[in-house]
Structures are given as C-alpha cells and as structure tokens.
Amino acid sequence: MTTEADTAGPAAPVWRAHDAARRSTHVLRLRLSAALVAVIVLAVLLVPPLVQLDQQAVDLAAKLLPPSWAHPFGTDDVGRDLLLRCVYGLRVSLLVGVVAALTATVIGTAVGAAAGALGGWADRLVMRLVDTLSSVPHLLLGIFIVAMFRPGVWPVVISVALTHWLSTARIVRAEVLSLRSRPFVDAAVSGGASRWRVTVRHLLPGVLPQAGLAAVLMVPHAMWHESALSFLGLGLPTHTASLGTLIQSARGSLLAGQWWPTLFPGLFLIIPTLAVAGLAGAWRERINPRRRSELML
C-alpha cells in the first residue's frame, strides 16, 4: 500500500530542482540586464569624449558601406559612421527619456498623493481628469503638444512628460489609499498630526519605491515615444542624432536593400528596453514580497 509520504517523496526533489533552475534563470537575467545597462551607460558617457571623431563628418565616397572592420555598423547614406551615430543617438534619446520620465514621475506622484490624501470630492475630481486625459491616445496628444513648438529636445521632453504622468498618478493614489488604512497612520492622526504632516512624513515615503519603479519603467517608454515623434518629423531636428531620426533617415536605404542603417538603430532602441525591463522586474519582486513568493511556487 502506497503511503502519502511515499507519494510526496519523489516529487520533492523535482520541485526543488525546478525551483533552483528558476532561481538561476532569474539571477542570470538580472546579471545580464545589469551588465547591459552598465555597458550602455559607459558607452554614452565615455565614447563621445574619448573617440575624437566627428559624428557629423560627411564622406560621400564611403556612403552606404556594409558592416566591416573599419565600420562595424556600416555607414549611412552620406558616409557617416553608423556605430558612432548610434552611440550619439542613444545618448540623446536616453537623455530625453530620463528627463521626461523624472518629470512625469514628479507630476504623477504629486497629483496621485494629493488625490489619495485629500479624498472626497477632490479625489473624484482629480481622477475624472486623469480618466479624461487617459482616453486620448498618448501619441496623438504628444503630437498636438510638440506641434506648438519648434523641433528640439525640450519640446519633446515636455510632450512626453505631460502625456505619461497619468499611470504614475493612478499607482501612487492606490498606494496612498492603502497606506491610509494602516495603524501607524491612524496613530499619527489620533496624536494630532495634520493632514500635511501625515502626507509628508508617512504617506510619501511609503509610495517612493512604487514611484521609483514607475520612473524606471517609463524611461524606455519615453525613448520609444521620442523615437516615434522624431520618426514622424515632429520631434528632434533631422540633423540631430537620435534613434528616431536615424531610423527616419534610413527609410530610403531600407527600400533600396541596405538593411544596416535601420537595423542597428532599432537594436539600440530594443536592447536598452529589455535591459531596463529585466532590472525593473527584479525591483518589483523586491518591493512586493507577495508577488515574489507567488513566482517561487
């Protein structure tokens, strides 16, 4: 007769082996993502000052050369080195993404914390405004905003920031409403603390991890948004190297059969997105122990 212990015995090593494999895969993904982010940051910071080459230098005799030792990513339609252009483009796109993400996170955190802390009609009014703005597609609203300015970096930053704070506001408001029901908040209110003091001393520190995670996840999203605007000709000027302008200028080359002017800027846009997503996933599991325990099952 088979007992329960005999049935569960062989399954335990299998479960432990599966759990160990999942942990090793998670650690490998985290290390790979951290290494990619480190390489990206070092390339953006060190390549422009160390490489004494003009990324705008035109050499029509070397236009549209395929990848080689002299030009690992090939050249574009006017003979400029594509690797150097991609690094400069990533530098500009990353700058736009980081500044826009931080600005949007500050706006969303302030709006969400105010709505959750005030409650009542103020909360309902703010969230109806958020719902109204969320009903408009981000790209369409971004085009409307950036079209009011001359092409440049700051109009794109303003456009991305003003269209991407809504999700952060929702997240922060939900976290504030959850914190308001905690015993330490009730104790602070019973002790005579004002609403402002409770918000600043107790509620805001509690939502900072979620707001920071939202900011990290927003960086690649803002980079894609900038690339879309620049691809449409509404973002950065065409002479400014960004990933969007590089892809936009390579459309004719792609139709003619030259694939490298489009492929490599696209990879410079996709790889940072995957790297940041890997780090953000580890951060999410760290600040949410319940989700981490569910993933281990």
Backbone as CSV, one residue per row, in Angstrom:
resi,resn,N_x,N_y,N_z,CA_x,CA_y,CA_z,C_x,C_y,C_z
1,MET,0.854,-1.197,0.000,0.000,0.000,0.000,0.889,1.246,0.000
2,THR,0.588,2.188,-0.887,1.399,3.400,-1.021,0.932,4.448,-0.027
3,THR,1.837,4.937,0.753,1.516,5.976,1.733,1.673,7.353,1.122
4,GLU,1.181,8.352,1.856,1.287,9.730,1.397,2.732,10.188,1.358
5,ALA,3.537,9.755,2.291,4.946,10.132,2.326,5.690,9.560,1.125
6,ASP,5.326,8.276,0.730,5.973,7.679,-0.432,5.619,8.415,-1.706
7,THR,4.368,8.918,-1.776,3.941,9.651,-2.966,4.620,11.010,-3.063
8,ALA,4.753,11.689,-1.909,5.325,13.030,-1.909,6.844,13.014,-1.971
9,GLY,7.445,11.873,-1.610,8.898,11.832,-1.554,9.578,12.114,-2.874
10,PRO,9.285,11.380,-3.960,9.979,11.633,-5.217,9.683,12.988,-5.824
11,ALA,8.534,13.581,-5.483,8.166,14.864,-6.093,8.953,16.020,-5.489
12,ALA,9.387,15.855,-4.217,10.085,16.960,-3.563,11.396,17.313,-4.262
13,PRO,12.253,16.319,-4.606,13.481,16.711,-5.327,13.197,17.359,-6.671
14,VAL,12.146,16.902,-7.367,11.799,17.513,-8.649,11.396,18.957,-8.449
15,TRP,10.569,19.208,-7.411,10.136,20.587,-7.142,11.324,21.461,-6.780
16,ARG,12.260,20.922,-5.947,13.427,21.710,-5.569,14.313,21.988,-6.783
17,ALA,14.459,20.992,-7.664,15.269,21.206,-8.862,14.636,22.265,-9.765
18,HIS,13.313,22.221,-9.897,12.627,23.222,-10.705,12.773,24.611,-10.100
19,ASP,12.671,24.689,-8.762,12.823,25.973,-8.086,14.248,26.496,-8.230
20,ALA,15.238,25.619,-8.122,16.632,26.046,-8.277,16.899,26.524,-9.701
21,ALA,16.326,25.837,-10.703,16.505,26.266,-12.093,15.871,27.631,-12.332
22,ARG,14.709,27.844,-11.722,14.048,29.135,-11.891,14.854,30.248,-11.219
23,ARG,15.399,29.948,-10.035,16.225,30.956,-9.358,17.475,31.280,-10.170
24,SER,18.128,30.266,-10.722,19.336,30.507,-11.510,19.013,31.299,-12.772
25,THR,17.882,31.010,-13.410,17.467,31.782,-14.591,17.194,33.232,-14.222
26,HIS,16.560,33.424,-13.067,16.275,34.786,-12.614,17.566,35.551,-12.329
27,VAL,18.523,34.904,-11.679,19.800,35.558,-11.375,20.553,35.866,-12.663
28,LEU,20.544,34.925,-13.603,21.226,35.150,-14.879,20.595,36.323,-15.632
29,ARG,19.269,36.397,-15.651,18.599,37.503,-16.329,18.919,38.836,-15.659
30,LEU,18.969,38.819,-14.334,19.284,40.050,-13.610,20.710,40.507,-13.896
31,ARG,21.670,39.592,-13.876,23.063,39.953,-14.141,23.246,40.430,-15.578
32,LEU,22.582,39.764,-16.514,22.688,40.179,-17.910,22.089,41.567,-18.110
33,SER,20.956,41.823,-17.476,20.337,43.147,-17.588,21.221,44.216,-16.970
34,ALA,21.797,43.925,-15.801,22.691,44.903,-15.164,23.931,45.152,-16.013
35,ALA,24.474,44.100,-16.623,25.656,44.277,-17.480,25.326,45.118,-18.704
36,LEU,24.167,44.884,-19.305,23.777,45.670,-20.479,23.576,47.135,-20.112
37,VAL,22.925,47.390,-18.979,22.727,48.771,-18.554,24.069,49.447,-18.283
38,ALA,24.996,48.720,-17.649,26.321,49.291,-17.382,27.049,49.617,-18.680
39,VAL,26.988,48.707,-19.654,27.647,48.958,-20.942,27.024,50.157,-21.636
40,ILE,25.704,50.270,-21.584,25.017,51.396,-22.226,25.437,52.715,-21.588
41,VAL,25.449,52.760,-20.254,25.824,53.993,-19.554,27.272,54.365,-19.850
42,LEU,28.175,53.375,-19.824,29.584,53.668,-20.108,29.774,54.141,-21.541
43,ALA,29.066,53.519,-22.477,29.181,53.941,-23.884,28.687,55.363,-24.071
44,VAL,27.568,55.686,-23.430,27.005,57.026,-23.585,27.917,58.079,-22.952
45,LEU,28.546,57.736,-21.820,29.368,58.714,-21.117,30.786,58.821,-21.663
46,LEU,31.368,57.700,-22.112,32.792,57.685,-22.430,33.104,57.774,-23.919
47,VAL,32.249,57.215,-24.763,32.580,57.186,-26.193,32.698,58.584,-26.796
48,PRO,31.739,59.499,-26.582,31.876,60.827,-27.213,33.150,61.579,-26.830
49,PRO,33.553,61.623,-25.532,34.796,62.356,-25.239,36.070,61.610,-25.618
50,LEU,36.034,60.270,-25.645,37.251,59.510,-25.931,37.500,59.345,-27.426
51,VAL,36.444,59.177,-28.196,36.595,58.990,-29.644,36.647,60.362,-30.305
52,GLN,37.802,60.699,-30.796,37.998,62.020,-31.400,37.582,61.991,-32.872
53,LEU,36.311,61.733,-33.107,35.763,61.715,-34.456,34.495,62.543,-34.486
54,ASP,34.271,63.177,-35.602,33.076,63.991,-35.779,31.964,63.111,-36.325
55,GLN,30.922,62.915,-35.535,29.832,62.048,-35.982,29.011,62.682,-37.098
56,GLN,29.238,63.967,-37.374,28.551,64.638,-38.479,29.402,64.712,-39.736
57,ALA,30.634,64.157,-39.695,31.537,64.244,-40.850,30.967,63.467,-42.030
58,VAL,30.884,64.113,-43.186,30.309,63.528,-44.393,31.432,63.037,-45.295
59,ASP,31.283,61.808,-45.795,32.238,61.230,-46.735,31.429,60.499,-47.810
60,LEU,31.105,61.222,-48.875,30.251,60.645,-49.910,30.905,59.470,-50.617
61,ALA,32.226,59.380,-50.581,32.896,58.247,-51.202,32.696,56.955,-50.412
62,ALA,32.274,57.058,-49.153,32.092,55.875,-48.303,30.628,55.691,-47.906
63,LYS,29.696,56.202,-48.696,28.289,56.125,-48.305,27.745,54.711,-48.483
64,LEU,26.906,54.325,-47.535,26.192,53.047,-47.536,27.138,51.852,-47.677
65,LEU,28.256,51.915,-46.957,29.145,50.756,-46.897,28.583,49.732,-45.921
66,PRO,28.609,48.443,-46.254,28.107,47.425,-45.318,29.032,47.297,-44.116
67,PRO,28.594,46.629,-43.062,29.442,46.454,-41.872,30.776,45.810,-42.221
68,SER,31.851,46.356,-41.632,33.205,45.864,-41.869,34.042,46.180,-40.637
69,TRP,35.344,45.821,-40.672,36.214,46.127,-39.550,36.372,47.632,-39.383
70,ALA,36.452,48.351,-40.489,36.609,49.800,-40.402,35.346,50.475,-39.889
71,HIS,34.199,49.943,-40.290,32.899,50.478,-39.858,32.040,49.296,-39.401
72,PRO,32.076,48.927,-38.100,31.364,47.725,-37.642,29.872,47.744,-37.926
73,PHE,29.245,48.919,-37.932,27.824,49.011,-38.238,27.572,49.543,-39.645
74,GLY,28.622,49.715,-40.443,28.465,50.272,-41.763,28.385,51.792,-41.731
75,THR,28.001,52.374,-42.837,27.846,53.826,-42.949,26.451,54.150,-43.462
76,ASP,26.059,55.415,-43.277,24.735,55.824,-43.723,24.792,56.384,-45.139
77,ASP,23.734,57.067,-45.542,23.614,57.497,-46.938,24.531,58.655,-47.301
78,VAL,25.226,59.253,-46.333,26.204,60.298,-46.644,27.591,59.937,-46.119
79,GLY,27.804,58.664,-45.813,29.121,58.190,-45.441,29.513,58.351,-43.991
80,ARG,28.583,58.676,-43.105,28.913,58.819,-41.689,28.938,57.457,-41.012
81,ASP,29.861,57.277,-40.053,29.995,56.010,-39.341,28.746,55.755,-38.504
82,LEU,28.100,54.614,-38.748,26.809,54.355,-38.121,26.946,53.981,-36.649
83,LEU,28.038,53.328,-36.271,28.237,52.990,-34.864,28.337,54.249,-34.020
84,LEU,29.135,55.197,-34.465,29.272,56.446,-33.725,27.961,57.216,-33.707
85,ARG,27.243,57.199,-34.810,25.957,57.890,-34.861,24.947,57.232,-33.916
86,CYS,24.986,55.907,-33.826,24.055,55.208,-32.933,24.353,55.536,-31.464
87,VAL,25.644,55.624,-31.113,26.007,55.970,-29.733,25.534,57.381,-29.409
88,TYR,25.772,58.322,-30.319,25.297,59.681,-30.099,23.768,59.733,-30.066
89,GLY,23.125,58.958,-30.934,21.661,58.917,-30.927,21.104,58.336,-29.647
90,LEU,21.751,57.270,-29.147,21.329,56.695,-27.867,21.529,57.693,-26.740
91,ARG,22.595,58.468,-26.815,22.856,59.474,-25.783,21.724,60.493,-25.731
92,VAL,21.310,60.993,-26.892,20.232,61.990,-26.935,18.903,61.364,-26.510
93,SER,18.580,60.185,-27.047,17.314,59.539,-26.705,17.245,59.174,-25.232
94,LEU,18.371,58.723,-24.665,18.394,58.382,-23.246,18.244,59.625,-22.385
95,LEU,18.860,60.725,-22.795,18.699,61.980,-22.061,17.237,62.423,-22.060
96,VAL,16.613,62.374,-23.225,15.196,62.740,-23.313,14.351,61.806,-22.454
97,GLY,14.647,60.502,-22.517,13.862,59.540,-21.753,13.985,59.726,-20.252
98,VAL,15.216,59.935,-19.763,15.429,60.086,-18.320,14.782,61.366,-17.798
99,VAL,15.024,62.495,-18.480,14.463,63.768,-18.012,12.937,63.739,-18.073
100,ALA,12.377,63.224,-19.166,10.928,63.155,-19.292,10.325,62.212,-18.254
101,ALA,10.983,61.073,-18.003,10.458,60.123,-17.020,10.486,60.714,-15.615
102,LEU,11.571,61.391,-15.246,11.642,62.003,-13.922,10.592,63.100,-13.768
103,THR,10.429,63.922,-14.806,9.421,64.984,-14.736,8.020,64.409,-14.615
104,ALA,7.714,63.406,-15.434,6.395,62.786,-15.371,6.158,62.106,-14.024
105,THR,7.215,61.505,-13.450,7.055,60.840,-12.150,6.788,61.848,-11.044
106,VAL,7.469,62.989,-11.083,7.220,64.026,-10.080,5.783,64.532,-10.183
107,ILE,5.327,64.804,-11.397,3.952,65.287,-11.581,2.960,64.231,-11.126
108,GLY,3.146,62.988,-11.573,2.216,61.925,-11.203,2.206,61.636,-9.719
109,THR,3.377,61.675,-9.076,3.435,61.436,-7.633,2.717,62.534,-6.867
110,ALA,2.933,63.775,-7.268,2.274,64.890,-6.585,0.758,64.821,-6.748
111,VAL,0.304,64.558,-7.975,-1.143,64.505,-8.220,-1.766,63.303,-7.521
112,GLY,-1.143,62.135,-7.639,-1.700,60.941,-7.007,-1.706,61.020,-5.492
113,ALA,-0.620,61.553,-4.894,-0.579,61.688,-3.443,-1.611,62.690,-2.947
114,ALA,-1.776,63.791,-3.677,-2.789,64.782,-3.276,-4.188,64.204,-3.360
115,ALA,-4.476,63.480,-4.439,-5.810,62.895,-4.587,-6.084,61.870,-3.495
116,GLY,-5.111,60.994,-3.228,-5.330,59.975,-2.209,-5.390,60.538,-0.806
117,ALA,-4.599,61.581,-0.512,-4.583,62.150,0.834,-5.816,62.996,1.108
118,LEU,-6.270,63.758,0.105,-7.431,64.621,0.315,-8.729,63.824,0.340
119,GLY,-8.869,62.881,-0.595,-10.085,62.088,-0.643,-11.302,62.928,-1.006
120,GLY,-12.472,62.325,-0.891,-13.715,63.046,-1.110,-13.855,63.585,-2.520
121,TRP,-14.434,64.785,-2.620,-14.706,65.360,-3.934,-13.424,65.717,-4.681
122,ALA,-12.350,66.087,-3.947,-11.084,66.406,-4.602,-10.504,65.169,-5.291
123,ASP,-10.592,64.039,-4.621,-10.113,62.797,-5.210,-10.919,62.447,-6.451
124,ARG,-12.234,62.566,-6.371,-13.080,62.233,-7.524,-12.811,63.180,-8.685
125,LEU,-12.630,64.467,-8.394,-12.365,65.439,-9.462,-11.037,65.153,-10.156
126,VAL,-9.999,64.881,-9.368,-8.686,64.625,-9.953,-8.707,63.351,-10.784
127,MET,-9.334,62.314,-10.288,-9.336,61.058,-11.028,-10.203,61.138,-12.282
128,ARG,-11.255,61.951,-12.269,-12.029,62.139,-13.512,-11.183,62.863,-14.545
129,LEU,-10.343,63.802,-14.090,-9.435,64.469,-15.012,-8.426,63.477,-15.582
130,VAL,-7.902,62.605,-14.740,-6.971,61.581,-15.200,-7.645,60.650,-16.200
131,ASP,-8.886,60.255,-15.916,-9.609,59.387,-16.846,-9.850,60.078,-18.184
132,THR,-10.142,61.372,-18.141,-10.386,62.103,-19.386,-9.126,62.176,-20.228
133,LEU,-7.996,62.494,-19.605,-6.734,62.566,-20.348,-6.280,61.184,-20.816
134,SER,-6.591,60.153,-20.045,-6.195,58.800,-20.437,-6.976,58.308,-21.645
135,SER,-8.149,58.875,-21.891,-8.950,58.443,-23.037,-8.365,58.920,-24.363
136,VAL,-7.468,59.900,-24.311,-6.818,60.398,-25.527,-5.536,59.604,-25.746
137,PRO,-5.285,59.061,-26.940,-4.031,58.325,-27.183,-2.814,59.190,-26.896
138,HIS,-1.805,58.585,-26.251,-0.607,59.325,-25.867,0.078,59.965,-27.059
139,LEU,0.212,59.195,-28.129,0.941,59.714,-29.289,0.199,60.883,-29.920
140,LEU,-1.121,60.786,-29.998,-1.898,61.879,-30.576,-1.786,63.145,-29.734
141,LEU,-1.898,62.993,-28.414,-1.742,64.153,-27.533,-0.322,64.694,-27.583
142,GLY,0.667,63.809,-27.682,2.052,64.256,-27.783,2.308,65.024,-29.068
143,ILE,1.731,64.584,-30.168,1.868,65.305,-31.438,1.254,66.689,-31.325
144,PHE,0.103,66.782,-30.669,-0.559,68.085,-30.503,0.308,69.041,-29.682
145,ILE,0.952,68.522,-28.633,1.776,69.380,-27.779,3.050,69.808,-28.491
146,VAL,3.743,68.853,-29.119,5.035,69.168,-29.719,4.867,70.020,-30.973
147,ALA,3.690,69.974,-31.603,3.468,70.780,-32.804,3.381,72.274,-32.492
148,MET,3.200,72.637,-31.225,3.117,74.046,-30.863,4.492,74.691,-30.692
149,PHE,5.558,73.898,-30.764,6.909,74.413,-30.574,7.753,74.095,-31.796
150,ARG,8.904,74.728,-31.858,9.874,74.384,-32.889,10.544,73.064,-32.520
151,PRO,10.970,72.262,-33.513,11.621,70.988,-33.196,12.838,71.182,-32.304
152,GLY,12.948,70.350,-31.276,14.057,70.450,-30.340,13.901,69.435,-29.222
153,VAL,14.894,69.411,-28.343,14.891,68.435,-27.253,13.816,68.758,-26.225
154,TRP,13.736,70.003,-25.800,12.832,70.348,-24.708,11.359,70.239,-25.078
155,PRO,10.933,70.581,-26.296,9.529,70.300,-26.646,9.179,68.818,-26.564
156,VAL,10.116,67.958,-26.942,9.857,66.524,-26.835,9.774,66.100,-25.373
157,VAL,10.675,66.624,-24.533,10.637,66.301,-23.107,9.304,66.745,-22.494
158,ILE,8.874,67.951,-22.821,7.600,68.455,-22.292,6.439,67.598,-22.771
159,SER,6.473,67.235,-24.049,5.395,66.426,-24.606,5.305,65.065,-23.924
160,VAL,6.448,64.405,-23.760,6.443,63.078,-23.134,6.045,63.177,-21.667
161,ALA,6.559,64.185,-20.965,6.251,64.316,-19.536,4.768,64.583,-19.306
162,LEU,4.164,65.434,-20.139,2.758,65.794,-19.940,1.795,64.699,-20.377
163,THR,2.278,63.684,-21.068,1.396,62.604,-21.506,1.654,61.290,-20.772
164,HIS,2.625,61.250,-19.861,2.977,59.976,-19.239,2.925,60.005,-17.711
165,TRP,2.366,61.038,-17.114,2.262,61.068,-15.662,1.002,60.392,-15.155
166,LEU,0.088,60.044,-16.056,-1.229,59.550,-15.641,-1.136,58.194,-14.945
167,SER,-0.351,57.273,-15.505,-0.240,55.952,-14.879,0.429,56.042,-13.506
168,THR,1.426,56.924,-13.374,2.065,57.104,-12.069,1.083,57.660,-11.051
169,ALA,0.238,58.589,-11.471,-0.762,59.149,-10.564,-1.715,58.065,-10.065
170,ARG,-2.128,57.169,-10.938,-3.015,56.074,-10.515,-2.325,55.157,-9.509
171,ILE,-1.069,54.801,-9.800,-0.340,53.894,-8.917,-0.142,54.528,-7.542
172,VAL,0.281,55.788,-7.520,0.548,56.466,-6.250,-0.748,56.646,-5.469
173,ARG,-1.819,57.011,-6.134,-3.108,57.175,-5.434,-3.538,55.863,-4.790
174,ALA,-3.440,54.756,-5.530,-3.830,53.460,-4.966,-2.971,53.104,-3.760
175,GLU,-1.675,53.395,-3.829,-0.788,53.089,-2.703,-1.100,53.979,-1.503
176,VAL,-1.424,55.252,-1.760,-1.778,56.155,-0.662,-3.072,55.697,0.018
177,LEU,-4.052,55.297,-0.762,-5.303,54.804,-0.170,-5.062,53.558,0.670
178,SER,-4.113,52.709,0.233,-3.781,51.527,1.029,-3.070,51.911,2.326
179,LEU,-2.171,52.896,2.252,-1.438,53.305,3.446,-2.329,54.029,4.450
180,ARG,-3.359,54.706,3.955,-4.234,55.449,4.874,-4.943,54.551,5.869
181,SER,-5.099,53.280,5.513,-5.785,52.349,6.423,-4.833,51.632,7.375
182,ARG,-3.547,51.964,7.334,-2.583,51.298,8.211,-2.659,51.864,9.631
183,PRO,-2.324,51.053,10.629,-2.413,51.512,12.029,-1.504,52.695,12.340
184,PHE,-0.317,52.769,11.745,0.586,53.869,12.098,0.042,55.210,11.610
185,VAL,-0.746,55.209,10.526,-1.374,56.444,10.065,-2.500,56.837,11.016
186,ASP,-3.293,55.859,11.457,-4.342,56.150,12.436,-3.749,56.688,13.739
187,ALA,-2.603,56.133,14.141,-1.957,56.621,15.361,-1.464,58.053,15.186
188,ALA,-0.933,58.381,14.019,-0.473,59.748,13.778,-1.635,60.733,13.777
189,VAL,-2.752,60.351,13.162,-3.925,61.229,13.152,-4.479,61.396,14.555
190,SER,-4.524,60.286,15.320,-5.018,60.370,16.700,-4.107,61.217,17.576
191,GLY,-2.827,61.255,17.233,-1.886,62.071,18.002,-1.933,63.540,17.662
192,GLY,-2.783,63.933,16.725,-2.936,65.341,16.391,-2.141,65.805,15.188
193,ALA,-1.554,64.902,14.430,-0.786,65.291,13.248,-1.722,65.839,12.177
194,SER,-1.290,66.892,11.521,-2.089,67.481,10.449,-2.044,66.604,9.204
195,ARG,-2.969,66.882,8.273,-3.009,66.102,7.042,-1.731,66.282,6.235
196,TRP,-1.192,67.488,6.226,0.048,67.744,5.513,1.198,66.949,6.118
197,ARG,1.284,66.931,7.450,2.366,66.198,8.107,2.231,64.696,7.879
198,VAL,1.016,64.188,7.936,0.806,62.757,7.683,1.214,62.407,6.258
199,THR,0.867,63.285,5.312,1.211,63.019,3.916,2.710,63.021,3.699
200,VAL,3.398,64.037,4.253,4.836,64.185,4.007,5.649,63.161,4.788
201,ARG,5.271,62.904,6.043,6.087,62.047,6.903,5.748,60.566,6.780
202,HIS,4.534,60.230,6.388,4.116,58.829,6.417,3.685,58.288,5.055
203,LEU,2.959,59.088,4.286,2.414,58.566,3.035,3.435,58.622,1.892
204,LEU,4.078,59.775,1.727,5.032,59.896,0.622,6.208,58.910,0.723
205,PRO,6.833,58.738,1.897,7.912,57.726,1.957,7.439,56.329,1.595
206,GLY,6.170,56.037,1.864,5.652,54.714,1.542,5.422,54.482,0.060
207,VAL,5.224,55.563,-0.705,4.956,55.410,-2.135,6.197,55.619,-2.988
208,LEU,7.303,56.044,-2.378,8.510,56.306,-3.163,9.038,55.066,-3.897
209,PRO,9.039,53.862,-3.294,9.500,52.698,-4.079,8.654,52.448,-5.323
210,GLN,7.331,52.561,-5.185,6.471,52.364,-6.354,6.684,53.472,-7.382
211,ALA,6.845,54.709,-6.925,7.089,55.815,-7.847,8.437,55.654,-8.548
212,GLY,9.460,55.203,-7.818,10.759,54.970,-8.442,10.702,53.878,-9.491
213,LEU,9.961,52.808,-9.201,9.795,51.738,-10.184,9.067,52.247,-11.422
214,ALA,8.047,53.077,-11.224,7.331,53.654,-12.367,8.255,54.528,-13.203
215,ALA,9.149,55.270,-12.551,10.085,56.128,-13.285,11.053,55.292,-14.115
216,VAL,11.554,54.206,-13.544,12.488,53.345,-14.284,11.802,52.731,-15.499
217,LEU,10.585,52.235,-15.317,9.862,51.643,-16.433,9.469,52.673,-17.483
218,MET,9.372,53.925,-17.086,8.954,54.962,-18.016,10.087,55.413,-18.928
219,VAL,11.346,55.186,-18.528,12.480,55.647,-19.340,12.463,55.032,-20.734
220,PRO,12.410,53.686,-20.883,12.353,53.147,-22.248,11.073,53.523,-22.977
221,HIS,9.977,53.648,-22.244,8.727,54.070,-22.888,8.863,55.482,-23.446
222,ALA,9.516,56.364,-22.697,9.742,57.726,-23.184,10.690,57.735,-24.375
223,MET,11.678,56.835,-24.376,12.576,56.749,-25.525,11.822,56.319,-26.777
224,TRP,10.920,55.365,-26.643,10.113,54.951,-27.792,9.207,56.088,-28.249
225,HIS,8.675,56.831,-27.302,7.800,57.951,-27.659,8.592,59.021,-28.416
226,GLU,9.781,59.336,-27.931,10.622,60.306,-28.646,10.981,59.809,-30.032
227,SER,11.292,58.515,-30.151,11.634,57.958,-31.454,10.458,58.029,-32.412
228,ALA,9.252,57.795,-31.902,8.070,57.883,-32.764,7.846,59.310,-33.250
229,LEU,7.992,60.285,-32.345,7.818,61.679,-32.746,8.889,62.097,-33.752
230,SER,10.131,61.705,-33.500,11.202,62.059,-34.425,11.046,61.341,-35.759
231,PHE,10.559,60.121,-35.727,10.326,59.382,-36.975,9.267,60.072,-37.823
232,LEU,8.279,60.659,-37.158,7.232,61.376,-37.880,7.673,62.775,-38.310
233,GLY,8.875,63.188,-37.908,9.372,64.501,-38.270,8.901,65.609,-37.366
234,LEU,8.351,65.271,-36.192,7.813,66.272,-35.268,8.634,66.401,-33.992
235,GLY,9.666,65.592,-33.848,10.450,65.626,-32.619,11.710,66.441,-32.773
236,LEU,12.836,65.764,-32.784,14.120,66.436,-32.889,14.415,66.805,-34.341
237,PRO,15.223,67.824,-34.568,15.606,68.167,-35.944,16.320,67.009,-36.617
238,THR,16.228,66.950,-37.935,16.797,65.825,-38.671,18.312,65.769,-38.557
239,HIS,18.983,66.908,-38.338,20.439,66.889,-38.225,20.911,66.432,-36.848
240,THR,20.002,66.347,-35.870,20.350,65.878,-34.523,20.278,64.362,-34.485
241,ALA,21.346,63.722,-34.036,21.389,62.263,-33.994,20.588,61.760,-32.802
242,SER,19.448,61.165,-33.083,18.688,60.414,-32.089,18.243,59.130,-32.768
243,LEU,17.815,58.167,-31.980,17.434,56.891,-32.575,16.261,57.051,-33.528
244,GLY,15.346,57.963,-33.206,14.210,58.196,-34.087,14.616,58.832,-35.404
245,THR,15.487,59.834,-35.351,15.924,60.483,-36.584,16.794,59.547,-37.430
246,LEU,17.586,58.684,-36.799,18.393,57.730,-37.550,17.513,56.746,-38.314
247,ILE,16.467,56.242,-37.652,15.564,55.308,-38.327,14.780,56.022,-39.425
248,GLN,14.391,57.262,-39.158,13.629,58.012,-40.160,14.461,58.281,-41.415
249,SER,15.728,58.633,-41.224,16.586,58.929,-42.372,16.993,57.681,-43.135
250,ALA,16.814,56.500,-42.555,17.226,55.253,-43.199,16.093,54.585,-43.966
251,ARG,14.936,55.209,-44.055,13.821,54.572,-44.751,14.143,54.315,-46.227
252,GLY,14.725,55.321,-46.890,15.058,55.142,-48.303,16.090,54.058,-48.526
253,SER,17.065,53.960,-47.623,18.091,52.922,-47.746,17.487,51.531,-47.582
254,LEU,16.529,51.393,-46.687,15.893,50.091,-46.487,15.142,49.653,-47.736
255,LEU,14.458,50.571,-48.383,13.736,50.235,-49.613,14.694,49.858,-50.741
256,ALA,15.925,50.380,-50.686,16.922,50.064,-51.710,17.707,48.798,-51.398
257,GLY,17.423,48.158,-50.247,18.085,46.899,-49.905,19.180,47.013,-48.884
258,GLN,19.522,48.231,-48.440,20.548,48.392,-47.403,19.857,48.298,-46.034
259,TRP,20.087,47.210,-45.323,19.354,46.925,-44.094,20.022,47.509,-42.851
260,TRP,21.351,47.712,-42.891,22.073,48.081,-41.668,21.738,49.473,-41.133
261,PRO,21.427,50.494,-41.958,21.082,51.795,-41.355,19.804,51.769,-40.527
262,THR,18.944,50.775,-40.766,17.713,50.654,-39.985,17.866,49.663,-38.841
263,LEU,18.582,48.565,-39.066,18.680,47.501,-38.068,19.378,47.958,-36.801
264,PHE,20.539,48.573,-36.916,21.338,48.878,-35.734,20.720,49.966,-34.855
265,PRO,20.174,51.062,-35.403,19.439,51.981,-34.514,18.239,51.322,-33.838
266,GLY,17.576,50.405,-34.553,16.476,49.684,-33.917,16.940,48.811,-32.767
267,LEU,18.102,48.148,-32.937,18.646,47.344,-31.839,19.058,48.216,-30.658
268,PHE,19.595,49.394,-30.941,19.960,50.316,-29.866,18.718,50.806,-29.116
269,LEU,17.566,50.680,-29.715,16.319,51.037,-29.031,15.722,49.850,-28.291
270,ILE,15.853,48.652,-28.843,15.241,47.466,-28.240,16.056,46.941,-27.061
271,ILE,17.370,46.875,-27.204,18.214,46.284,-26.156,18.119,47.051,-24.838
272,PRO,18.222,48.400,-24.815,18.028,49.092,-23.528,16.654,48.855,-22.921
273,THR,15.637,48.715,-23.772,14.300,48.442,-23.251,14.262,47.109,-22.517
274,LEU,14.841,46.067,-23.110,14.862,44.753,-22.472,15.715,44.767,-21.201
275,ALA,16.839,45.499,-21.237,17.706,45.551,-20.058,17.018,46.242,-18.890
276,VAL,16.377,47.367,-19.158,15.673,48.093,-18.096,14.493,47.271,-17.589
277,ALA,13.808,46.572,-18.481,12.691,45.727,-18.054,13.159,44.608,-17.128
278,GLY,14.343,44.037,-17.403,14.873,42.997,-16.515,15.193,43.523,-15.129
279,LEU,15.819,44.699,-15.052,16.105,45.289,-13.742,14.825,45.688,-13.023
280,ALA,13.862,46.232,-13.765,12.606,46.636,-13.140,11.837,45.433,-12.602
281,GLY,11.929,44.298,-13.299,11.267,43.097,-12.784,11.842,42.646,-11.453
282,ALA,13.170,42.707,-11.329,13.794,42.356,-10.045,13.404,43.346,-8.962
283,TRP,13.331,44.619,-9.288,12.921,45.639,-8.325,11.474,45.396,-7.883
284,ARG,10.614,45.045,-8.828,9.205,44.800,-8.498,9.070,43.637,-7.533
285,GLU,9.838,42.585,-7.750,9.765,41.439,-6.848,10.318,41.774,-5.461
286,ARG,11.289,42.684,-5.400,11.871,43.038,-4.107,10.912,43.875,-3.267
287,ILE,10.193,44.805,-3.902,9.285,45.660,-3.138,7.916,45.028,-2.964
288,ASN,7.684,43.889,-3.614,6.406,43.205,-3.481,6.671,41.756,-3.094
289,PRO,6.876,41.457,-1.809,7.227,40.090,-1.395,6.152,39.072,-1.744
290,ARG,4.885,39.486,-1.751,3.829,38.529,-2.072,3.975,38.033,-3.496
291,ARG,4.247,38.960,-4.440,4.445,38.553,-5.822,5.667,37.648,-5.949
292,ARG,6.739,37.942,-5.180,7.934,37.127,-5.248,7.647,35.712,-4.756
293,SER,6.860,35.580,-3.679,6.544,34.259,-3.181,5.662,33.498,-4.152
294,GLU,4.758,34.204,-4.863,3.933,33.535,-5.858,4.767,33.036,-7.031
295,LEU,5.794,33.798,-7.413,6.626,33.385,-8.531,7.464,32.145,-8.185
296,MET,7.736,31.966,-6.904,8.539,30.823,-6.496,7.729,29.535,-6.442
297,LEU,6.408,29.631,-6.522,5.571,28.422,-6.449,5.523,27.714,-7.777
